[in-house]
Amino acid sequence: GAPIIVHLMRIYAQQGFKKFVLAAGHRQEILIDYFSGRFPEWDIRIVDTGAESDTGERIRRCADYLGERFFATYGDGLGDVDLKDLLRFHVRSGGLATLTSVPLRSQYGTVHFDGNGRVERFEEKPVIADSLINAGFFVFEKAVFDHWKGQNLEADVFPHLATQGQLYTYRHDGFWNSMDTSKDQQQL
């Protein structure tokens, strides 16, 4: 009954983080209309980051509205991430950026078999614990913008920060799910 962005904002608000900067582009009037007069307990700013901006560029264009340390997220994944623990990890790491990683959950079942090809068992949609994926809950130091390269977070910004030794990952083993497809929406 509520947009996914509201569910995401509630995750942050319930943990004490109630100041939001929403990076808007194409159809930003929908966000403006939706949030107008709603959630007076939250401080919400909607920033026009351009209709064609990519993930990293959207964050960079919000820099003037961000504190010295800030959270960021894509807006399409929900999880029970302990944000205060994520923040503590980030501060301890000493890096400019921390991303949250979660074990990969296969969207397919796997077949397990012996050396002769005889099927021993099936495992439906297993969690692949030694393969981690980016869960989209981030913490950044504002100084990261001095090292920001490119417009895409995954293809440009994060790889560059990694080569600089400034990117860390916080492992989350609890609930997390993205909403990229209709199937994901039904599951959530």
C-alpha positions as CSV (number, residue, x, y, z in Angstrom):
1,G,0.0,0.0,0.0
2,A,3.0,2.3,0.1
3,P,5.8,3.0,-2.5
4,I,9.0,1.0,-1.8
5,I,10.9,4.3,-1.1
6,V,8.6,4.9,1.9
7,H,9.3,1.4,3.2
8,L,13.0,2.2,2.8
9,M,12.7,5.5,4.5
10,R,10.9,3.8,7.4
11,I,13.9,1.5,7.8
12,Y,16.1,4.5,8.3
13,A,13.6,6.5,10.4
14,Q,12.9,3.6,12.8
15,Q,16.6,3.5,13.5
16,G,16.8,7.3,14.2
17,F,17.8,8.6,10.8
18,K,15.0,11.0,9.7
19,K,16.7,13.5,7.3
20,F,16.3,12.5,3.7
21,V,17.7,13.8,0.4
22,L,15.9,12.2,-2.5
23,A,17.7,12.3,-5.9
24,A,15.0,12.9,-8.5
25,G,15.2,13.0,-12.2
26,H,12.6,11.9,-14.7
27,R,9.1,12.3,-13.3
28,Q,10.3,14.0,-10.1
29,E,6.9,15.7,-9.8
30,I,5.6,12.4,-8.6
31,L,7.9,12.5,-5.6
32,I,7.1,16.2,-5.0
33,D,3.4,15.5,-5.1
34,Y,3.6,12.3,-3.0
35,F,5.7,13.8,-0.2
36,S,4.0,17.2,0.0
37,G,2.5,17.5,3.4
38,R,3.2,13.8,4.3
39,F,5.6,12.6,7.0
40,P,6.0,15.9,8.8
41,E,8.3,14.1,11.3
42,W,10.9,13.6,8.6
43,D,13.1,16.3,6.9
44,I,12.7,15.5,3.2
45,R,14.5,17.4,0.4
46,I,14.0,16.5,-3.2
47,V,16.9,17.4,-5.5
48,D,16.6,17.5,-9.3
49,T,19.6,15.4,-10.4
50,G,18.7,15.3,-14.0
51,A,16.6,12.9,-16.0
52,E,19.6,11.1,-17.5
53,S,21.9,10.9,-14.5
54,D,23.4,7.5,-13.5
55,T,23.6,6.2,-10.0
56,G,26.9,7.8,-9.0
57,E,26.1,11.1,-10.7
58,R,22.8,11.3,-8.8
59,I,24.7,11.1,-5.5
60,R,27.3,13.5,-6.6
61,R,24.7,16.1,-7.6
62,C,23.3,15.9,-4.0
63,A,26.6,16.8,-2.4
64,D,25.6,20.3,-1.4
65,Y,22.8,18.9,0.7
66,L,24.7,16.2,2.5
67,G,26.5,16.1,5.8
68,E,30.2,15.2,6.4
69,R,29.1,11.6,6.7
70,F,25.9,10.2,5.0
71,F,24.0,7.1,4.1
72,A,22.9,6.4,0.6
73,T,20.8,3.6,-1.0
74,Y,19.5,2.8,-4.5
75,G,15.8,2.8,-3.5
76,D,15.0,-0.7,-4.7
77,G,16.1,-3.0,-1.9
78,L,14.8,-3.7,1.6
79,G,16.6,-5.3,4.4
80,D,16.8,-5.5,8.2
81,V,20.3,-3.9,8.1
82,D,21.4,-2.5,11.5
83,L,22.3,0.9,10.3
84,K,24.1,1.9,13.5
85,D,26.3,-1.2,13.3
86,L,26.9,-0.4,9.6
87,L,27.9,3.1,10.6
88,R,30.2,1.9,13.4
89,F,31.9,-0.5,11.0
90,H,32.4,2.3,8.5
91,V,33.9,4.6,11.1
92,R,36.3,1.8,12.3
93,S,37.4,1.0,8.7
94,G,38.7,4.5,8.2
95,G,37.6,4.4,4.5
96,L,35.7,6.9,2.5
97,A,33.0,4.5,1.5
98,T,31.3,1.3,2.9
99,L,28.9,-0.8,1.0
100,T,26.7,-3.5,2.5
101,S,27.1,-7.0,1.1
102,V,24.8,-10.0,1.4
103,P,25.2,-13.6,0.4
104,L,23.9,-14.3,-3.1
105,R,20.6,-16.1,-3.2
106,S,20.2,-18.1,-6.4
107,Q,17.0,-17.5,-8.3
108,Y,17.2,-21.1,-9.4
109,G,17.3,-24.5,-7.7
110,T,20.6,-26.4,-8.0
111,V,21.2,-30.0,-8.8
112,H,23.7,-32.0,-6.8
113,F,25.1,-35.2,-8.3
114,D,27.9,-37.7,-7.9
115,G,30.9,-38.4,-10.2
116,N,28.7,-40.6,-12.5
117,G,26.1,-38.0,-13.0
118,R,23.6,-39.7,-10.7
119,V,21.4,-37.0,-9.0
120,E,21.7,-37.1,-5.3
121,R,19.5,-34.2,-4.3
122,F,18.0,-30.8,-5.3
123,E,18.4,-27.6,-3.4
124,E,15.8,-25.0,-4.2
125,K,17.1,-21.4,-4.5
126,P,20.1,-21.8,-2.2
127,V,22.0,-19.1,-0.5
128,I,25.5,-19.1,-1.8
129,A,27.4,-17.9,1.3
130,D,30.8,-17.5,-0.3
131,S,29.5,-15.2,-3.1
132,L,28.5,-11.8,-1.8
133,I,26.6,-9.1,-3.7
134,N,26.1,-5.4,-3.2
135,A,22.9,-4.8,-1.1
136,G,22.8,-1.1,-1.7
137,F,23.0,0.3,1.8
138,F,26.0,2.6,1.8
139,V,27.9,5.0,4.1
140,F,30.1,7.7,2.7
141,E,32.4,10.4,4.0
142,K,31.8,13.7,2.2
143,A,35.5,13.7,1.3
144,V,34.7,10.8,-1.1
145,F,33.7,13.4,-3.7
146,D,37.4,14.4,-4.0
147,H,38.0,10.8,-5.2
148,W,34.8,10.4,-7.2
149,K,35.4,9.1,-10.7
150,G,32.7,8.5,-13.3
151,Q,28.9,8.5,-13.3
152,N,28.0,4.9,-12.5
153,L,28.4,3.7,-8.9
154,E,29.1,0.1,-9.7
155,A,31.1,0.4,-12.9
156,D,33.1,3.6,-12.1
157,V,32.9,5.0,-8.6
158,F,33.3,1.8,-6.5
159,P,36.0,0.2,-8.6
160,H,38.0,3.5,-8.4
161,L,37.6,3.7,-4.7
162,A,38.6,0.1,-4.3
163,T,41.9,0.7,-6.2
164,Q,42.5,3.6,-3.9
165,G,42.0,1.4,-0.8
166,Q,39.0,3.5,0.3
167,L,36.1,1.1,-0.1
168,Y,35.0,-1.4,2.5
169,T,32.2,-3.9,2.8
170,Y,30.0,-4.6,5.7
171,R,28.5,-8.1,5.6
172,H,24.8,-8.5,6.4
173,D,23.5,-12.0,6.9
174,G,19.9,-11.0,7.8
175,F,16.9,-10.3,5.6
176,W,17.5,-8.5,2.3
177,N,15.7,-8.5,-1.0
178,S,15.7,-6.3,-4.1
179,M,12.6,-5.3,-6.1
180,D,13.9,-5.4,-9.6
181,T,11.1,-7.5,-11.2
182,S,7.4,-8.2,-10.9
183,K,8.3,-11.5,-9.3
184,D,10.4,-9.6,-6.7
185,Q,7.5,-7.3,-6.0
186,Q,5.1,-10.2,-5.4
187,Q,7.6,-11.9,-3.1
188,L,8.2,-8.7,-1.1
